[in-house]
């Protein structure tokens, strides 16, 4: 899935969890940290390669035509294009359930508490498994234990993007309506108390 959708879905998840937390009186998640962890795997894998491509294009030392086109297989490894090879290596690290679990447990051990906002990272991986095909960065979720990757539906298919962002719009609409409804309830209660 694209990075913006990852951030938006993680926001929906965190806001929904916070609704449940508020009812039970437990500590709420920090929405922005949850969203950060929800986009972290792609930031980790693609920031350096993207900056390298931009610098190359702007300096004239690289042309976008040198990139493998979409008919190539996953993830593209091209001699002389070190940044694509770096992206593929970093993608394996950031999209592995085992790497996530190791980092999650290490953070818990260091800080002596569970940082639940980091669940955005595993949520990212779980969303990517069915929404990436072999044609473009299938999710190596079992790396380094296994090289298995699921050949899912590409998130870049236009009908899927329309469906995905429509679903996101609906979820955010319902969350907005719920929040707005809660904000007006105490006011109505106070007006009734005056009568």
C-alpha positions as a Markdown table, in Angstrom:
| # | Residue | x | y | z |
|---|---|---|---|---|
| 1 | Unk | 0.0 | 0.0 | 0.0 |
| 2 | Unk | 1.2 | 3.5 | -0.5 |
| 3 | Unk | 2.7 | 5.5 | 2.4 |
| 4 | Unk | -0.2 | 8.0 | 2.7 |
| 5 | Unk | -2.7 | 5.2 | 3.0 |
| 6 | Unk | -0.6 | 3.5 | 5.6 |
| 7 | Unk | -0.5 | 6.7 | 7.7 |
| 8 | Unk | -4.3 | 7.2 | 7.3 |
| 9 | Unk | -5.2 | 3.6 | 8.2 |
| 10 | Unk | -2.8 | 3.7 | 11.2 |
| 11 | Unk | -4.6 | 6.9 | 12.3 |
| 12 | Unk | -8.0 | 5.1 | 12.0 |
| 13 | Unk | -6.7 | 2.2 | 14.1 |
| 14 | Unk | -5.1 | 4.4 | 16.7 |
| 15 | Unk | -8.2 | 6.6 | 17.0 |
| 16 | Unk | -10.4 | 3.5 | 17.3 |
| 17 | Unk | -8.1 | 2.1 | 20.0 |
| 18 | Unk | -8.3 | 5.4 | 21.9 |
| 19 | Unk | -12.1 | 5.2 | 21.9 |
| 20 | Unk | -11.9 | 1.8 | 23.6 |
| 21 | Unk | -9.1 | 3.1 | 26.0 |
| 22 | Unk | -11.2 | 6.1 | 27.0 |
| 23 | Unk | -14.1 | 3.8 | 27.9 |
| 24 | Unk | -12.0 | 1.6 | 30.1 |
| 25 | Unk | -10.0 | 4.5 | 31.6 |
| 26 | Unk | -6.7 | 3.3 | 30.2 |
| 27 | Unk | -3.9 | 5.4 | 28.8 |
| 28 | Unk | -4.5 | 6.6 | 25.2 |
| 29 | Unk | -2.1 | 6.1 | 22.3 |
| 30 | Unk | -0.2 | 9.0 | 20.9 |
| 31 | Unk | -1.8 | 9.2 | 17.5 |
| 32 | Unk | 1.2 | 10.9 | 15.8 |
| 33 | Unk | 3.7 | 8.3 | 17.1 |
| 34 | Unk | 1.4 | 5.5 | 15.9 |
| 35 | Unk | 1.2 | 7.1 | 12.5 |
| 36 | Unk | 5.0 | 7.5 | 12.4 |
| 37 | Unk | 5.4 | 3.8 | 13.1 |
| 38 | Unk | 2.7 | 3.0 | 10.6 |
| 39 | Unk | 4.8 | 4.6 | 7.8 |
| 40 | Unk | 8.2 | 3.8 | 9.3 |
| 41 | Unk | 8.9 | 0.6 | 7.2 |
| 42 | Unk | 8.6 | 2.6 | 3.9 |
| 43 | Unk | 10.5 | 5.6 | 5.3 |
| 44 | Unk | 13.3 | 3.3 | 6.4 |
| 45 | Unk | 13.4 | 1.4 | 3.1 |
| 46 | Unk | 13.0 | 4.2 | 0.6 |
| 47 | Unk | 14.3 | 7.6 | 2.0 |
| 48 | Unk | 18.0 | 7.2 | 1.0 |
| 49 | Unk | 17.2 | 5.7 | -2.4 |
| 50 | Unk | 14.6 | 8.4 | -3.2 |
| 51 | Unk | 17.0 | 11.2 | -2.2 |
| 52 | Unk | 19.8 | 9.5 | -4.3 |
| 53 | Unk | 17.5 | 9.4 | -7.3 |
| 54 | Unk | 16.5 | 13.1 | -6.9 |
| 55 | Unk | 20.1 | 14.2 | -6.5 |
| 56 | Unk | 21.0 | 12.2 | -9.6 |
| 57 | Unk | 18.2 | 13.6 | -11.7 |
| 58 | Unk | 18.8 | 17.2 | -10.6 |
| 59 | Unk | 22.6 | 16.9 | -11.2 |
| 60 | Unk | 22.0 | 15.2 | -14.6 |
| 61 | Unk | 24.0 | 12.1 | -13.6 |
| 62 | Unk | 20.9 | 9.9 | -13.6 |
| 63 | Unk | 17.8 | 9.7 | -15.8 |
| 64 | Unk | 14.5 | 8.2 | -14.8 |
| 65 | Unk | 14.6 | 6.0 | -17.9 |
| 66 | Unk | 17.4 | 4.1 | -16.2 |
| 67 | Unk | 15.0 | 2.7 | -13.7 |
| 68 | Unk | 13.6 | -0.7 | -14.4 |
| 69 | Unk | 10.0 | -0.4 | -15.7 |
| 70 | Unk | 7.0 | -1.9 | -14.0 |
| 71 | Unk | 7.1 | -5.2 | -16.0 |
| 72 | Unk | 10.3 | -6.2 | -14.1 |
| 73 | Unk | 10.1 | -8.6 | -11.2 |
| 74 | Unk | 10.4 | -7.8 | -7.5 |
| 75 | Unk | 12.4 | -6.0 | -6.1 |
| 76 | Unk | 14.5 | -4.6 | -8.9 |
| 77 | Unk | 18.2 | -5.3 | -8.6 |
| 78 | Unk | 20.2 | -3.5 | -11.2 |
| 79 | Unk | 24.0 | -3.5 | -11.6 |
| 80 | Unk | 25.3 | 0.1 | -11.2 |
| 81 | Unk | 22.1 | 1.3 | -9.4 |
| 82 | Unk | 23.3 | 0.8 | -5.8 |
| 83 | Unk | 20.3 | 2.7 | -4.4 |
| 84 | Unk | 17.8 | 0.1 | -5.8 |
| 85 | Unk | 19.8 | -2.6 | -4.2 |
| 86 | Unk | 19.9 | -0.7 | -1.0 |
| 87 | Unk | 16.1 | -0.2 | -1.1 |
| 88 | Unk | 15.6 | -4.0 | -1.6 |
| 89 | Unk | 17.9 | -4.8 | 1.4 |
| 90 | Unk | 16.3 | -2.2 | 3.7 |
| 91 | Unk | 12.8 | -3.3 | 2.6 |
| 92 | Unk | 13.6 | -6.8 | 3.8 |
| 93 | Unk | 14.6 | -5.5 | 7.2 |
| 94 | Unk | 11.7 | -3.1 | 7.7 |
| 95 | Unk | 9.0 | -5.5 | 6.4 |
| 96 | Unk | 9.9 | -8.6 | 8.4 |
| 97 | Unk | 7.6 | -9.7 | 11.3 |
| 98 | Unk | 10.7 | -11.1 | 13.0 |
| 99 | Unk | 12.7 | -7.9 | 12.8 |
| 100 | Unk | 9.7 | -6.0 | 14.1 |
| 101 | Unk | 9.3 | -8.4 | 17.0 |
| 102 | Unk | 13.0 | -8.1 | 17.9 |
| 103 | Unk | 12.9 | -4.3 | 17.9 |
| 104 | Unk | 9.6 | -4.2 | 19.7 |
| 105 | Unk | 10.9 | -6.5 | 22.5 |
| 106 | Unk | 14.2 | -4.6 | 22.7 |
| 107 | Unk | 12.4 | -1.3 | 23.1 |
| 108 | Unk | 10.2 | -2.9 | 25.8 |
| 109 | Unk | 13.3 | -4.2 | 27.6 |
| 110 | Unk | 15.1 | -0.8 | 27.4 |
| 111 | Unk | 12.2 | 1.4 | 28.5 |
| 112 | Unk | 10.5 | -1.2 | 30.8 |
| 113 | Unk | 7.1 | -0.6 | 29.2 |
| 114 | Unk | 5.3 | -1.6 | 26.1 |
| 115 | Unk | 5.3 | 1.1 | 23.5 |
| 116 | Unk | 1.9 | 0.2 | 21.8 |
| 117 | Unk | 2.3 | 3.0 | 19.2 |
| 118 | Unk | 4.9 | 0.7 | 17.6 |
| 119 | Unk | 2.0 | -1.6 | 16.6 |
| 120 | Unk | 1.6 | 0.7 | 13.7 |
| 121 | Unk | 4.7 | -1.0 | 12.2 |
| 122 | Unk | 3.2 | -4.5 | 12.4 |
| 123 | Unk | 0.0 | -3.1 | 11.1 |
| 124 | Unk | 1.9 | -1.8 | 8.1 |
| 125 | Unk | 3.4 | -5.2 | 7.4 |
| 126 | Unk | 0.1 | -7.0 | 7.7 |
| 127 | Unk | -1.6 | -4.5 | 5.3 |
| 128 | Unk | 1.3 | -4.9 | 2.8 |
| 129 | Unk | 1.1 | -8.7 | 2.6 |
| 130 | Unk | -2.1 | -8.9 | 0.6 |
| 131 | Unk | -1.6 | -5.5 | -1.2 |
| 132 | Unk | 1.7 | -6.2 | -2.9 |
| 133 | Unk | 2.2 | -8.4 | -5.9 |
| 134 | Unk | 5.4 | -10.1 | -7.1 |
| 135 | Unk | 5.7 | -7.3 | -9.7 |
| 136 | Unk | 6.5 | -4.6 | -7.1 |
| 137 | Unk | 8.1 | -5.2 | -3.8 |
| 138 | Unk | 6.2 | -8.2 | -2.4 |
| 139 | Unk | 6.4 | -8.2 | 1.4 |
| 140 | Unk | 9.2 | -10.4 | 2.8 |
| 141 | Unk | 7.3 | -10.8 | 6.1 |
| 142 | Unk | 9.1 | -14.0 | 7.1 |
| 143 | Unk | 12.6 | -12.8 | 6.4 |
| 144 | Unk | 15.2 | -14.0 | 7.4 |
| 145 | Unk | 13.6 | -17.3 | 8.4 |
| 146 | Unk | 12.0 | -17.8 | 5.0 |
| 147 | Unk | 12.0 | -16.2 | 1.5 |
| 148 | Unk | 8.3 | -16.8 | 1.0 |
| 149 | Unk | 6.3 | -13.8 | -0.3 |
| 150 | Unk | 2.6 | -13.7 | -1.0 |
| 151 | Unk | 1.6 | -12.7 | -4.5 |
| 152 | Unk | -1.2 | -10.3 | -3.6 |
| 153 | Unk | -3.2 | -7.7 | -5.4 |
| 154 | Unk | -1.2 | -4.6 | -6.3 |
| 155 | Unk | -2.3 | -1.5 | -4.3 |
| 156 | Unk | -1.6 | 0.6 | -7.4 |
| 157 | Unk | -4.5 | -0.8 | -9.4 |
| 158 | Unk | -6.8 | 2.2 | -10.0 |
| 159 | Unk | -10.0 | 0.5 | -8.8 |
| 160 | Unk | -8.3 | -0.6 | -5.6 |
| 161 | Unk | -7.0 | 2.9 | -4.9 |
| 162 | Unk | -10.5 | 4.3 | -5.3 |
| 163 | Unk | -12.0 | 1.7 | -3.0 |
| 164 | Unk | -9.2 | 2.1 | -0.5 |
| 165 | Unk | -9.4 | 5.9 | -0.2 |
| 166 | Unk | -13.2 | 5.8 | -0.3 |
| 167 | Unk | -13.1 | 3.4 | 2.7 |
| 168 | Unk | -10.7 | 5.7 | 4.5 |
| 169 | Unk | -12.9 | 8.7 | 3.8 |
| 170 | Unk | -15.9 | 6.8 | 5.3 |
| 171 | Unk | -13.9 | 5.8 | 8.4 |
| 172 | Unk | -12.7 | 9.3 | 9.0 |
| 173 | Unk | -16.2 | 10.6 | 8.5 |
| 174 | Unk | -17.6 | 8.3 | 11.1 |
| 175 | Unk | -14.8 | 9.1 | 13.5 |
| 176 | Unk | -15.5 | 12.8 | 13.0 |
| 177 | Unk | -19.2 | 12.4 | 13.5 |
| 178 | Unk | -18.6 | 10.4 | 16.6 |
| 179 | Unk | -16.3 | 13.1 | 18.0 |
| 180 | Unk | -18.6 | 15.9 | 17.1 |
| 181 | Unk | -21.5 | 14.1 | 18.7 |
| 182 | Unk | -19.6 | 13.6 | 21.9 |
| 183 | Unk | -18.7 | 17.3 | 21.9 |
| 184 | Unk | -22.3 | 18.4 | 21.8 |
| 185 | Unk | -23.8 | 15.9 | 24.3 |
| 186 | Unk | -22.5 | 17.7 | 27.5 |
| 187 | Unk | -23.9 | 21.0 | 26.2 |
| 188 | Unk | -27.3 | 19.5 | 25.8 |
| 189 | Unk | -27.1 | 17.9 | 29.2 |
| 190 | Unk | -26.2 | 21.3 | 30.7 |
| 191 | Unk | -29.1 | 23.1 | 29.0 |
| 192 | Unk | -31.5 | 20.4 | 30.3 |
| 193 | Unk | -30.1 | 20.8 | 33.8 |
| 194 | Unk | -30.8 | 24.5 | 33.7 |
| 195 | Unk | -34.5 | 23.9 | 33.0 |
